């Protein structure tokens, strides 16, 4: 996915289930968005939103390295604001 980013075409990835672990792992690979199967109730929607958003909205975590928007490293606070909107 990272190799395709310079094309400017949005990249979406599908996870096999709407669980935090699968969603977090997929987001670490760099897609612009994810698709989740079997989202049939409000509780599942809330779980997916929590998995893709950073605190205080969600529970997505980040590693010790810097976060990136495309190829540009950004401050954690700036990335959180960007991804949580």
RAHULIN-V293192 format. One record per residue. N is the residue number from 1. PHI is phi in whole degrees, 0 to 359 (999 if undefined). OMEGA is omega in whole degrees, 0 to 359 (* if undefined). Layout:
<<N | PHI | OMEGA> <N | PHI | OMEGA>>
This chain:
<<1 | 999 | 182> <2 | 297 | 179> <3 | 294 | 182> <4 | 273 | 184> <5 | 302 | 180> <6 | 299 | 180> <7 | 291 | 181> <8 | 81 | 178> <9 | 276 | 179> <10 | 300 | 180> <11 | 248 | 178> <12 | 239 | 180> <13 | 233 | 179> <14 | 252 | 174> <15 | 266 | 184> <16 | 279 | 178> <17 | 203 | 184> <18 | 273 | 179> <19 | 246 | 182> <20 | 305 | 184> <21 | 300 | 180> <22 | 293 | 180> <23 | 295 | 181> <24 | 298 | 179> <25 | 298 | 180> <26 | 293 | 180> <27 | 298 | 178> <28 | 296 | 180> <29 | 276 | 170> <30 | 100 | 178> <31 | 288 | 175> <32 | 281 | 179> <33 | 193 | 179> <34 | 231 | 172> <35 | 241 | 180> <36 | 237 | 179> <37 | 274 | 172> <38 | 54 | 173> <39 | 267 | 189> <40 | 241 | 181> <41 | 212 | 184> <42 | 299 | 181> <43 | 298 | 179> <44 | 292 | 176> <45 | 302 | 181> <46 | 296 | 177> <47 | 295 | 180> <48 | 294 | 178> <49 | 300 | 179> <50 | 298 | 181> <51 | 287 | 184> <52 | 262 | 181> <53 | 257 | 176> <54 | 276 | 175> <55 | 302 | 13> <56 | 270 | 181> <57 | 284 | 184> <58 | 235 | 181> <59 | 231 | 178> <60 | 299 | 180> <61 | 254 | 175> <62 | 220 | 181> <63 | 280 | 181> <64 | 281 | 178> <65 | 279 | 181> <66 | 287 | 176> <67 | 270 | 182> <68 | 233 | 168> <69 | 249 | 189> <70 | 69 | 179> <71 | 259 | 185> <72 | 264 | 175> <73 | 291 | 181> <74 | 226 | 175> <75 | 294 | 181> <76 | 304 | 181> <77 | 300 | 179> <78 | 292 | 178> <79 | 294 | 179> <80 | 300 | 179> <81 | 298 | 181> <82 | 298 | 185> <83 | 283 | 181> <84 | 270 | 179> <85 | 266 | *>>
